[in-house]
């Protein structure tokens, strides 16, 4: 992977990993595709070439290091799609797919599967991303990590997980601290992912993002393990998700910074906590920690088996 000749790769090209091979080096994407805003015109695609979808994946072994398997930092309009022989942008309304043609394994402390800091949009589909040991990383690292004030990110049909329900990966499953700060709920899409056995958070988003049809399970251990979190962003929708048997906060709105954030919609989620000690988790917390929330709508959610607060609101002068 380190020997890819990126100077010969052009916008619109696909770089194939070979199904059945295990790579022990890492990929740093060296070229951007083209596009404008959230529109991909001629993306660069990274996919898997093989004969049998899901049964002969390409594997990147991070070997328990703090490295990132695929770095897209400083690049834009990149699509990473593990499904064999396809590089399609999947219809967000489609049914879940479990053809993990790309597996990233043995992620170490403060390492990750796909990460960008300050680049443009990218998409990740059909990836199995995991750590083999707990580690001691912080909550700003993990499976897919994006920190850019841009639009056009989409993370879907991925499985991001720690080793087991008794050994949690000290990381966050998906981080999308993104969005332009406008008034759109759909600049960025996170959907049809399964995130489980994480020590810190499950899915954490910023502005202008829709989080839907995801499953979080076994997010537990840090005393502030938040399964579905908006860390102070505006124009965020969290809906149709299934959060079950997690600790601490299942859905968490945390306005850490000063000022007011809002226009948040939380609806049609199913939150279940029936197994000890997860039955002491809170269903939903609205917390104006450093600022304030305004125009938050919570509707038509189902909470089952929760012995603690089902919905808890902090201080502030919120319009809820």
N, C-alpha and C positions, 0 to 999 in steps of 0.2 A: 504493500500500500504506500509505503514511503517513496517508492520509485516511480509512481505514476507521473508521466510526462504531461503536466498540466498545460504546458505551452501549446500542445497540439489539440487540447480540448477546447471546443467552441460552444457558444450558446446554442442550445437545442440538442447537444450531444448527450449520450448516455454512457456512463462509466459502469461496467459490469463487474461485480464480484462473482467468483465461480462457486456455484452450489456444491457443497461437499468439502470445500477447503476450509481450513482453520488458519487464520492470519494472526500472527503474534506481534506484528508491528501495527502502527496506528495510521489513520488517515487525516491529513490536513488538507481540506479542500482549497485548491489553489486558483480557482477561477470562478467568476460570477456568471450567472445567466443574465437575461435582460427582462425588464418589466417596468411597470410604473405603478406606484402605490401598492394596492393589493392584487394587481393584475400581473400574472406571469405570462410574458410574451414568448420567450425562448429560454426556458429554464435549463440548467444543467441537472441531470438526473443521475442518481446513484442507485443501482438496482442489482438484482441477483439473476444470474443466468444458470439454469438448471433444467432438469427433465421432469421433476415431480414436485409440485408445489407443496411446501411445508414439510416434506419428509427428508430432504437433503439440503439443509440450509447452509448458507455461508456463515461462518463464525469468526468473530473478532474477539480474541482472548486478551484482556487488559492485564492479566497476570497479577491481580491484586495490587496494582500500582495506583498512584494518584493521578494518572493520565486520563485523557478523554479519548474515547475510541474514534470518534469522528468530530473534528473541530471545523466549524463553519464560520469562525470568527472573522469579521471583516468582509464576509461574502454575502451575496444576495441572490434571490431567485434560484434556490437550490431545492430539489425534491429528493428525499431519501425514501425509497419504497422497497421493502423487503419481499414483496410478493414476486414470485418467479416470473420473469419474462414480461413484466408489466411495469409501466411507469405512469399509470393513470392517476389523475387527481380524482379521488373518490367522491361520490355524491354523498354529502353529509346526511341525507335522509335515507341512505341505504341501510341494509342489515349488517350487523357485526360480522367481521371476517377474522378467522384465526389462523390464517396461513402465514406463519412467521418465517419467511424466507431468510431473514437476517436475524442472527442471534449475537448479542454482545454479552460476554460473560466475565465473571471474576473482576468486577469493578472494585477498586480499592478506596481507601479513605480519601474523601474530597475529589475523587475521580468522577467520571460520568460517561454517558453513552454518546450524546450529541449535545454540543454546547456552542453558544454564540455570545459574544459580548460586544455589542456595538455595531453589528452588521445589519443587513437588510433581511427581508422575510425568507423563511424556509419552511418546508413541510416535511413531516416524518410519518410514514405509514408502515404497518406490518412489521414491527420490530419487537423482539423479545429481548429485554434489557434486564440484567440482574447482577447482584453482588453475591459472592460466595461466603462472605463473613460479615460480621456486624460492623466492624470499623468504628471510628469515632469522629466522623465528619460533621460539618455544620449543615444548617438547613438551606444554605444558598447553593448547595451542590446536589447532584443526583442524576436522574435518568435523562430527561430532556430539559435543558436550561437555556432560556432566552431572556436577555436584558437589553431591550432596544425600544425606543419610542417610535415604532413603525407599525404598519398594518400588513396583513397578508400571511400571518402564521397559521398553520393548521397541523395539529397533532392528533392522529386518529388510528384506531385499530391496533394500538400497541399494548403490550403486556410488560409492566415495569414492576419489579418485585425484589424483595429480599429473599434470604434462603428459606425461611419457614416462619410459622406463627410463633415460634419460640426464639428465633434469631432474626432480629429486624435489621435492615440496612439503615445505617445512620445517615440518612439523606432525605431529600424530597423527591417524589416521583416525577412530577412535571411542574416546571416554573415557567410562566409566561408573563414576565413583568414588562408588558409591551402596550401598544396602543398609542394613537396620535394625540389623544386628549380631546377628540371631537365628540360628536353626539351619536355615533353608531354603536349598536350592540354587537355587530357581526363583523367587525374588522378582522378579528382573530377567532378561530374555532378550535375547541378542544372537545372531542367527542369519541364515543365508542372505545375508550381505553379501560383497561383493568389495572388498578394500582393496588398493590397489597404488600404487607409485611414491611412497611417503612417505619423508621423510628421518629422522623420529624413530621413532615406533612405529606398529604397525598397529592393534591393539585392546588397550586397557588398562582393566582392571576392578578394582573394590574388593571388597566383600563380597556374599555371597548372590546370585551371578550364574552363569547357565549360558551358556557360549559354545560354539556348535556350528554345524556345517555352513557355516562361513565359509571364504573363500579369501583368503589374503594372498600377495602377489607383489611383488617388487621393493622391499621395505622396506629402505632402504640409505642409508648416508652419514654418520651421526652418530657412528660408532664405538661407539654403544650403541643401535643400531636393533633394537628387540625386536618381533617380529611379533605374538605372542600373549602378553600379559603380565598377570600378577596382581601388582599393586603392594602386596602385603602383606595381602590380604584373606582372610577365612575363609569356609568353605562356598562354594567355587567349583568348578565343573565346566568343563573344557575338553575337548571331545570331537568326533569326526567332522569335524575341520577339515583343510583342505589348505593347507599352508604350503610354498611352493616358490620357490627362487631368491631368498632374502632373505639379508642379511648379518647378522653378529653373532649374536644369539640368536633362534632360531625360536620357542621356547617358554621363557618366563622367569618364574620365581617369585622376587620380590625383596622380602624383608621389610626395608623401610627403617627403620621405626620400632622402638623397643624393645618388649619383650614377645614373646609367642608368638602366631602365627597358624597356622591349619591346617584340617584337614578338606577337603583339596583332592584332587580326582580328575582325572587326566589320562589319557584312554584313547581308543583307536581313531582317533588322528590320523595323517595321512600327511605326513611331512616329507621334501621332496626338494630336494637341492642338487647340481646336475650341471654348471652353467655357471660357469666362472671369472668373477669371484673368489668367487662365492657358495658354492663347494664347501668353502671354509674356515670357513663358519658353523658354529656349535654347534647340535646338535639340541635339547637341553633343559638348562637351568641351574636349579638349586635353590640360592638364595643367601640365607642368613640375614645380610644385610648389617648391620642394626642390632639385630636381635632373634633370633628362632628360628622354625623351622617344625616342626610336629608333625602326625602323621596325614596324610601325603601318600601317595597311591597312584598309581603310574604303571604302566599295564598295556596290553598289546595295541596299542602304537603301532608304526608302521613308519617307519624312517629309511633313506633311500637316497641314496647318492652323497656322504655327508658325510666329509670328510677330517680334520676336527678332532674334538673330543670329541663323541660321540653323546649321552651323558648325563653331566653334570658336577654334582657336589654340593659346596657350600662347607663351611665349618666348622659349628659348633653341635652340639647333641645331638639332632638330628632323628630322629623316627620315620618312616622312609621305606619 
